[in-house]
Amino acid sequence: MYQPLKIATFTTGDELLEPGENPQEGKIYNANRYTLSGLIPQLGFELIDLGRVADTLDATIEAMKNAAAIADVVMTTGGVSVGEEDHIKPALESLGEMHMWKVKMKPGKPIAYGKIGVEKGKVPFIGLPGNPVSAFATYKLFARPYLMKMQGATELSSRPIWLKADFNWPTANFRREFLRARLVNKRQETVVEIFPHQGSGVLMSASWAEGFAVIPEDTIIKRGDKIAFYPFSTFV
């Protein structure tokens, strides 16, 4: 009998506010919680939203342990870097195994993958970054195909469209860059334009965009160069 995967999620960060709460100095809104609550059910998975967890190691360990007891996969956002209040990595290492930490991409370098050891077996864990665009990008590029493979899908790859860039990207980066972009018609052809502000905290760039424009490592782009464009629609 078919049963959808159960994905338990929680967000970390004492600085997080929920939508509707009054703005406070030093606080930001919990965009990642609602990004995942929109993305995960799109694939037919069952979402178990465990809310926000306090920025302590004990609270993170307890939340991770509880999530693994009720879900097929545990997914978090935030707390995967190396700051004083980043507890995901040590919590995972205390409960199970860390298999991967950090990828050579921008945005989204501090993504983590491992297994949580509980009585019923080892439960996969995916730790997405805390910056909203980083969480969005790493979910689309890493978490989504992993979850689909677990669910039994066989067609996982997304194919790019090669089109001309309608922008200059003059600074090469040692990491592969995934720019939020969309297609526009100019001069009787379809070209790729990018959102003017590509910071990893600018979640509006993801809602404005139609896909990722990919800049390979150590590469500069001049207007008119062919680049790979991956429509978001191929990730649903």
C-alpha positions as CSV (number, residue, x, y, z in Angstrom):
1,M,0.0,0.0,0.0
2,Y,1.3,3.5,-0.9
3,Q,2.2,5.7,2.0
4,P,3.7,9.2,1.6
5,L,6.9,10.0,3.3
6,K,6.6,11.8,6.6
7,I,8.9,14.8,6.7
8,A,9.4,16.4,10.2
9,T,10.7,19.9,10.1
10,F,11.7,22.6,12.6
11,T,13.5,25.9,12.5
12,T,16.2,27.1,14.9
13,G,16.8,30.6,16.1
14,D,15.9,32.8,19.0
15,E,15.8,35.8,16.7
16,L,12.8,34.4,14.7
17,L,9.3,36.0,14.8
18,E,6.2,34.5,13.3
19,P,4.1,36.4,10.7
20,G,1.7,38.8,12.5
21,E,4.0,39.4,15.4
22,N,5.2,43.0,15.8
23,P,8.7,43.8,14.5
24,Q,11.4,43.9,17.2
25,E,15.0,45.1,17.1
26,G,17.4,42.2,16.3
27,K,14.5,39.9,15.2
28,I,13.6,38.6,11.8
29,Y,10.6,36.8,10.5
30,N,10.6,33.0,10.2
31,A,10.4,32.8,6.4
32,N,11.9,29.3,6.2
33,R,9.1,27.6,8.1
34,Y,6.5,28.8,5.6
35,T,8.7,28.2,2.6
36,L,9.1,24.5,3.6
37,S,5.4,24.2,4.5
38,G,4.6,25.3,0.9
39,L,7.2,23.3,-0.9
40,I,7.1,19.9,0.8
41,P,3.4,19.1,0.3
42,Q,3.8,19.9,-3.4
43,L,5.5,16.6,-3.8
44,G,2.8,14.6,-2.0
45,F,4.7,14.2,1.2
46,E,3.2,14.5,4.7
47,L,4.6,17.5,6.5
48,I,5.0,17.4,10.3
49,D,5.7,21.0,11.4
50,L,7.4,21.1,14.8
51,G,7.8,24.9,14.8
52,R,10.7,26.8,16.2
53,V,13.3,25.3,18.6
54,A,15.3,27.4,21.1
55,D,19.0,28.1,20.4
56,T,20.5,25.6,22.9
57,L,22.2,22.3,22.3
58,D,19.9,20.5,24.7
59,A,16.8,21.8,23.0
60,T,18.1,21.0,19.6
61,I,19.0,17.4,20.6
62,E,15.6,16.8,22.1
63,A,13.8,18.2,19.1
64,M,15.9,16.1,16.7
65,K,15.3,13.0,18.8
66,N,11.5,13.6,18.9
67,A,11.4,14.3,15.2
68,A,13.2,11.1,14.3
69,A,10.8,9.1,16.3
70,I,7.8,10.1,14.3
71,A,9.1,10.8,10.8
72,D,10.8,9.1,7.8
73,V,13.1,12.2,7.3
74,V,14.0,15.1,9.6
75,M,14.7,18.4,7.9
76,T,15.8,21.6,9.7
77,T,16.7,25.2,8.7
78,G,19.4,27.2,10.4
79,G,22.0,26.4,12.9
80,V,24.3,24.5,10.5
81,S,27.2,26.9,10.4
82,V,29.9,27.4,13.0
83,G,28.6,30.2,15.1
84,E,28.2,30.2,18.8
85,E,24.5,29.4,18.6
86,D,24.7,26.9,15.7
87,H,23.8,23.6,17.4
88,I,22.7,21.4,14.5
89,K,26.1,19.9,13.7
90,P,27.0,18.9,17.3
91,A,23.4,17.7,18.0
92,L,23.5,15.4,15.0
93,E,26.9,14.1,15.8
94,S,25.8,13.3,19.4
95,L,22.7,11.3,18.1
96,G,24.0,9.7,15.0
97,E,26.3,10.4,12.0
98,M,27.3,13.4,9.9
99,H,28.0,12.3,6.3
100,M,28.2,15.6,4.5
101,W,28.7,19.2,5.6
102,K,29.1,22.1,3.2
103,V,28.9,22.2,-0.6
104,K,30.8,24.4,-3.1
105,M,27.8,26.6,-4.1
106,K,26.4,30.0,-3.6
107,P,23.9,30.5,-2.0
108,G,23.7,27.5,0.3
109,K,27.2,26.4,1.4
110,P,26.4,25.1,4.9
111,I,24.1,22.3,4.1
112,A,24.3,19.1,6.2
113,Y,23.3,15.5,5.7
114,G,23.5,12.6,8.1
115,K,21.6,9.9,10.0
116,I,19.9,10.1,13.4
117,G,20.1,6.8,15.3
118,V,16.9,5.9,17.1
119,E,15.3,2.7,18.2
120,K,13.5,2.0,15.0
121,G,16.7,2.5,12.9
122,K,18.7,5.4,11.4
123,V,16.5,8.3,10.1
124,P,17.9,10.5,7.4
125,F,18.6,14.1,8.4
126,I,18.9,17.1,6.1
127,G,20.0,20.4,7.6
128,L,19.3,23.4,5.3
129,P,21.0,26.8,5.8
130,G,19.3,29.5,7.7
131,N,19.3,32.3,5.1
132,P,16.0,32.1,3.3
133,V,17.3,32.0,-0.3
134,S,20.0,29.4,0.7
135,A,17.3,27.2,2.3
136,F,15.2,27.5,-0.8
137,A,18.0,26.7,-3.2
138,T,19.4,23.8,-1.3
139,Y,15.9,22.3,-0.9
140,K,15.3,22.5,-4.6
141,L,18.7,21.2,-5.7
142,F,19.5,18.6,-2.9
143,A,16.6,17.8,-0.6
144,R,13.9,17.5,-3.4
145,P,15.7,14.8,-5.5
146,Y,16.7,12.9,-2.3
147,L,13.1,12.8,-1.1
148,M,11.8,11.8,-4.5
149,K,14.3,9.0,-4.7
150,M,13.2,7.8,-1.3
151,Q,9.6,7.9,-2.5
152,G,10.4,5.7,-5.5
153,A,10.8,8.2,-8.3
154,T,13.2,7.3,-11.1
155,E,13.3,10.6,-13.1
156,L,15.2,13.0,-10.9
157,S,17.3,15.2,-13.0
158,S,16.3,18.7,-14.3
159,R,17.5,19.7,-17.7
160,P,18.7,23.2,-18.4
161,I,17.7,25.5,-21.2
162,W,20.6,27.3,-22.8
163,L,19.9,30.9,-23.5
164,K,21.8,34.2,-23.8
165,A,22.4,36.2,-20.6
166,D,20.9,39.7,-20.5
167,F,23.4,40.7,-17.8
168,N,27.1,41.0,-17.0
169,W,28.6,38.9,-14.2
170,P,32.1,40.4,-14.0
171,T,33.4,38.7,-10.9
172,A,34.4,35.0,-10.9
173,N,33.7,33.0,-7.8
174,F,35.3,29.8,-6.7
175,R,31.8,28.4,-5.9
176,R,29.1,27.6,-8.4
177,E,26.5,30.3,-8.3
178,F,22.7,29.9,-8.6
179,L,21.2,33.2,-9.5
180,R,17.5,33.9,-9.3
181,A,16.5,34.7,-12.8
182,R,13.6,34.8,-15.3
183,L,13.0,34.8,-19.0
184,V,12.2,37.9,-21.0
185,N,11.7,38.7,-24.7
186,K,14.1,41.4,-26.0
187,R,15.1,42.1,-29.5
188,Q,12.8,39.3,-30.8
189,E,14.6,36.6,-28.7
190,T,14.2,35.1,-25.3
191,V,17.0,36.0,-22.9
192,V,17.8,35.5,-19.2
193,E,17.6,38.4,-16.8
194,I,18.5,38.2,-13.1
195,F,17.1,39.8,-10.0
196,P,19.1,43.0,-9.2
197,H,19.8,41.9,-5.6
198,Q,21.2,38.4,-5.2
199,G,21.8,38.4,-1.5
200,S,20.9,35.1,0.3
201,G,18.5,37.0,2.6
202,V,16.4,38.5,-0.2
203,L,13.6,35.9,-0.5
204,M,11.7,38.2,-2.8
205,S,14.2,37.2,-5.5
206,A,12.8,33.6,-5.4
207,S,9.2,34.7,-5.8
208,W,10.1,37.2,-8.6
209,A,12.2,34.6,-10.5
210,E,11.2,31.7,-12.7
211,G,14.4,29.6,-12.2
212,F,18.1,29.5,-11.6
213,A,20.7,30.9,-13.9
214,V,23.9,28.9,-13.2
215,I,27.3,30.5,-13.2
216,P,30.1,27.8,-13.2
217,E,33.0,28.1,-10.9
218,D,35.7,30.6,-11.8
219,T,33.6,32.0,-14.6
220,I,32.7,35.5,-15.7
221,I,29.7,36.2,-17.9
222,K,29.2,38.9,-20.5
223,R,25.8,40.0,-21.9
224,G,25.1,37.7,-24.8
225,D,27.0,34.6,-23.5
226,K,25.0,31.4,-23.4
227,I,24.2,30.2,-19.9
228,A,22.2,27.3,-18.4
229,F,18.8,28.2,-17.0
230,Y,16.8,25.7,-14.9
231,P,13.1,26.6,-14.6
232,F,11.6,26.2,-11.2
233,S,8.8,24.2,-12.8
234,T,11.1,21.3,-13.5
235,F,11.7,21.0,-9.7
236,V,8.0,20.4,-8.8
